[in-house]
């Protein structure tokens, strides 16, 4: 969304949008069409990466993630510049509608999960007592995170001491 917003807001694409260090300096070695192709490729790569991280399985949902390529394709099709802002707003609205649809469709699962957890917590509270139920909740919620944090700190301390010993050996 941010890349598309910058693409729409700029008047001169070769001096503003592609001056980011991630793109390098392609404005001197590229034609104007290749600048648009780099913007399309960036949008598709970002959309693909997000769909991989979200584990999107439906093709329609993958297409919605690439909806921000529409203003760039419209620019390549020689649409007037004042329509690009409207297309960007349409893409944002479509994305917000898909987020709202996903949230509303996931609401029953969330409520079912909360209901099951409440019933199991009430059962543990009645059967085991409040102290055992509190320890059980702590164990389910925080214990694995604390172990992960402990091991990460331990490994980083070991790596630091190993690296520091190598540096001290080579400096003397």
C-alpha positions in Angstrom: 0.0 0.0 0.0 2.8 2.4 0.9 4.6 1.7 -2.4 1.5 2.3 -4.4 0.8 5.5 -2.4 4.2 6.9 -3.2 3.8 5.9 -6.8 0.5 7.8 -7.0 1.7 10.9 -5.1 4.8 11.5 -7.2 4.8 13.7 -10.2 8.2 12.7 -11.5 8.7 9.0 -10.8 12.3 9.0 -11.9 13.4 11.4 -9.2 11.4 10.5 -6.2 10.0 6.9 -6.1 13.1 5.1 -7.5 15.6 7.1 -5.5 15.4 4.6 -2.6 18.6 2.7 -2.1 16.8 -0.6 -2.4 16.2 0.1 -6.1 19.6 1.6 -6.8 20.0 4.4 -9.4 18.0 2.9 -12.3 16.8 6.3 -13.6 20.0 6.8 -15.6 20.2 3.4 -17.1 16.5 2.6 -17.7 13.7 3.6 -19.9 10.5 5.0 -18.4 8.6 1.7 -19.1 11.2 -0.3 -17.1 10.5 2.0 -14.1 6.9 1.0 -14.2 7.9 -2.7 -14.5 10.1 -2.4 -11.4 7.1 -0.9 -9.5 4.9 -3.8 -10.7 7.6 -6.4 -9.8 8.0 -4.8 -6.4 4.2 -4.9 -5.7 4.0 -8.6 -6.9 7.0 -9.6 -4.8 5.6 -7.9 -1.7 2.1 -9.5 -2.3 3.7 -12.9 -2.8 5.8 -12.6 0.3 2.7 -11.6 2.4 0.6 -14.4 0.9 3.5 -16.8 1.8 3.6 -15.5 5.4 -0.1 -15.6 5.8 -0.3 -19.1 4.2 -3.0 -18.0 1.8 -4.5 -20.9 -0.1 -7.2 -19.3 -2.3 -6.3 -17.8 -5.6 -8.8 -14.9 -5.2 -7.1 -13.9 -1.9 -3.8 -13.9 -3.6 -5.2 -11.6 -6.3 -6.5 -9.2 -3.7 -3.0 -8.9 -2.3 -1.8 -7.8 -5.7 -4.6 -5.3 -6.2 -2.2 -2.3 -5.8 -0.7 -3.1 -9.2 -3.8 -1.7 -10.8 -2.7 2.0 -10.7 0.7 1.0 -12.2 -1.0 -1.0 -15.0 -3.4 1.9 -15.6 -0.4 4.3 -15.9 1.1 1.9 -18.5 -2.3 1.9 -20.3 -2.0 5.7 -20.5 -4.9 6.5 -18.2 -5.1 10.2 -17.1 -3.1 10.9 -14.0 -6.1 12.2 -12.0 -7.7 8.7 -12.3 -4.7 7.1 -10.5 -5.7 8.5 -7.2 -9.2 7.1 -7.6 -7.8 3.7 -8.5 -5.6 3.8 -5.5 -8.6 4.6 -3.2 -10.5 1.8 -4.9 -7.7 -0.6 -4.2 -7.5 0.5 -0.5 -11.3 0.1 -0.2 -11.2 -3.4 -1.7 -8.4 -4.4 0.7 -10.3 -3.0 3.7 -13.5 -4.8 2.6 -11.5 -8.1 2.3 -10.1 -7.5 5.8 -13.6 -6.8 7.2 -15.0 -9.9 5.4 -12.2 -12.1 6.8 -12.7 -10.7 10.3 -16.4 -11.2 10.3 -16.0 -14.8 8.9 -13.5 -15.6 11.6 -15.6 -14.2 14.4 -17.6 -17.5 15.0 -14.3 -19.5 15.3 -13.0 -16.9 17.8 -16.1 -17.0 19.9 -16.1 -20.8 19.8 -12.5 -20.9 20.9 -13.2 -18.4 23.8 -16.2 -20.4 24.8 -14.2 -23.7 24.9 -11.4 -22.0 26.9 -13.8 -20.6 29.3 -15.5 -23.9 29.9 -12.1 -25.7 30.4 -10.9 -22.9 32.8 -14.2 -23.2 34.8 -13.9 -26.9 34.9 -10.2 -26.7 36.1 -11.2 -24.1 38.7 -13.9 -26.3 40.1 -12.1 -29.6 39.9 -8.5 -28.5 41.0 -9.1 -25.3 43.0 -8.1 -21.8 42.2 -4.3 -22.1 42.9 -3.8 -25.2 40.7 -5.9 -23.6 38.0 -3.8 -20.5 38.2 -0.6 -22.5 37.9 -2.0 -24.4 35.0 -3.0 -21.2 33.2 0.5 -19.8 33.8 2.1 -23.0 32.5 0.0 -23.0 29.3 0.4 -19.3 28.7 3.9 -18.2 29.8 6.1 -21.2 30.4 7.1 -22.0 26.8 7.7 -18.3 26.1 10.0 -18.0 29.2 11.9 -21.2 28.1 12.4 -19.7 24.6 13.6 -16.4 26.0 15.9 -18.3 28.4 17.5 -20.3 25.7 17.8 -17.4 23.3 19.7 -15.4 26.0 21.8 -18.3 26.9 22.8 -19.0 23.2 23.5 -15.3 22.6 25.7 -15.1 25.8 27.6 -18.2 24.7 28.1 -16.7 21.2 29.3 -13.4 22.7 31.7 -15.1 25.0 33.1 -17.3 22.2 33.5 -14.2 19.9 35.1 -12.2 22.7 37.6 -14.9 23.5 38.6 -15.1 19.8 39.1 -11.3 19.7 41.2 -11.3 22.9 43.4 -14.2 21.6 44.1 -12.3 18.3 44.7 -9.0 19.9 47.4 -10.1 22.3 
